[in-house]
Amino acid sequence: MKIKALVLFASIILMSSCSEVLVEDFIAGTWDMKSYFRNDVDETSEMKISEYEETYVLGDTFSRRYIDGKQALVEETGNFSINEDEMTIHISGVSSIADFSDLHSSLSTSTLEVVTIDDTEFVYSFENGGDTHEFRFLKKE
């Protein structure tokens, strides 16, 4: 009986460790923002910015590009690091996103909480101004 319990326990441990998602395995590349949620409400149509994308290059380079509310192209490059244990990405070297929406004249964070990431989809959230913001992306072809 003890052997069966030990085998079952070992199987559970192996299955859980094999299914662990590592951000580093999927983050490299360019991601196009498809939707924006504030406090679990879809507010994509409220955004003043457009064509928002983020690019991650393994090693630590982060860049983003978008058209701001004044129709000017904004391009910034900074750095990122991944904390796999907490499923967070730390961003540095870029400013806040200007002219984001009527509710948020600017939006910034240095810590992104990864909600979902795989070959095609990337979703993260962060706290700013007392609100929870969620950016949802699809991998750029």
C-alpha positions in Angstrom: 0.0 0.0 0.0 2.8 2.4 0.9 4.5 1.7 -2.5 1.2 2.5 -4.4 0.9 5.8 -2.4 4.5 6.7 -3.1 4.1 6.0 -6.9 1.0 8.1 -7.0 2.7 10.9 -5.1 5.7 10.8 -7.5 3.4 10.8 -10.5 1.6 13.9 -9.3 4.8 15.7 -8.7 6.2 14.8 -12.2 2.9 15.8 -13.9 2.7 19.1 -12.2 6.4 20.0 -12.9 6.0 19.1 -16.6 3.0 21.3 -17.0 4.6 24.4 -15.5 4.6 27.3 -17.9 7.8 29.3 -18.1 7.5 32.9 -19.3 10.9 32.8 -20.9 9.8 29.9 -23.2 7.2 32.1 -24.9 8.0 35.9 -24.3 10.5 36.4 -27.2 8.9 38.3 -30.1 6.5 41.1 -30.8 3.0 41.2 -29.3 0.1 43.2 -30.7 -2.4 44.5 -28.1 -5.9 43.4 -29.0 -7.8 44.5 -25.9 -7.6 46.4 -22.7 -9.6 45.7 -19.5 -9.9 48.0 -16.5 -11.3 46.3 -13.3 -12.5 43.4 -15.5 -14.5 45.7 -17.9 -13.5 45.8 -21.6 -12.4 49.4 -22.2 -10.6 48.9 -25.5 -12.8 51.4 -27.2 -11.9 54.0 -24.6 -8.2 54.0 -25.4 -6.8 57.1 -27.1 -3.6 55.2 -28.2 -3.6 52.8 -31.1 -1.4 50.2 -32.7 0.2 49.4 -29.4 2.8 46.6 -29.5 5.6 45.3 -27.2 8.7 43.4 -28.2 10.8 41.2 -25.9 14.3 40.1 -26.9 15.7 37.4 -24.7 18.7 38.8 -22.9 16.8 41.7 -21.5 15.7 44.2 -24.2 12.1 45.5 -24.1 10.6 47.9 -26.6 7.2 49.3 -27.2 5.6 51.2 -30.1 2.3 53.0 -30.4 0.4 56.0 -31.8 -0.5 58.3 -29.0 -3.7 60.3 -28.5 -2.2 63.2 -30.5 -1.5 60.8 -33.4 2.3 60.9 -32.9 4.4 57.7 -33.1 6.0 56.8 -29.8 8.9 54.3 -29.7 10.8 53.4 -26.6 13.4 50.8 -25.6 14.3 49.7 -22.1 15.0 46.4 -20.3 13.1 43.6 -18.7 13.7 40.8 -16.3 11.6 37.8 -15.5 10.8 36.4 -12.0 9.5 32.9 -13.0 8.6 32.0 -9.3 6.1 34.9 -9.1 5.2 35.0 -12.8 6.2 38.6 -13.0 8.1 40.7 -15.5 10.0 43.8 -14.4 10.3 46.7 -16.9 12.7 49.6 -16.7 14.0 52.4 -18.9 10.7 53.4 -20.5 8.3 56.2 -19.5 4.6 56.0 -18.9 2.2 55.6 -21.8 1.0 59.1 -22.5 -2.6 60.0 -23.6 -3.8 56.6 -22.7 -7.5 57.4 -22.2 -9.8 60.0 -20.8 -9.6 58.4 -17.4 -5.8 58.0 -17.4 -3.8 60.8 -19.0 -0.8 58.5 -18.5 -0.4 54.9 -17.4 2.7 53.2 -16.1 4.0 50.3 -14.1 7.3 48.5 -13.6 5.9 45.2 -12.6 3.6 43.1 -14.9 1.8 40.0 -13.5 1.6 37.4 -16.2 -1.9 36.0 -16.4 -1.5 33.8 -19.5 1.3 33.2 -22.0 1.7 30.6 -24.8 2.7 30.6 -28.5 -0.1 32.9 -29.5 -1.5 34.8 -26.5 0.0 36.9 -23.8 -2.0 38.6 -21.0 -0.7 40.6 -18.1 -2.2 42.8 -15.4 -0.9 45.5 -13.1 -2.2 48.0 -10.5 -2.2 51.7 -11.2 -4.3 54.5 -9.8 -6.3 52.2 -7.7 -7.4 50.2 -10.7 -6.4 46.8 -12.1 -5.4 47.0 -15.7 -5.1 44.0 -18.0 -3.4 44.1 -21.5 -4.3 41.3 -23.8 -2.0 40.5 -26.8 -1.7 38.2 -29.7 1.7 37.2 -31.2 2.6 39.2 -34.2 3.2 37.2 -37.3 
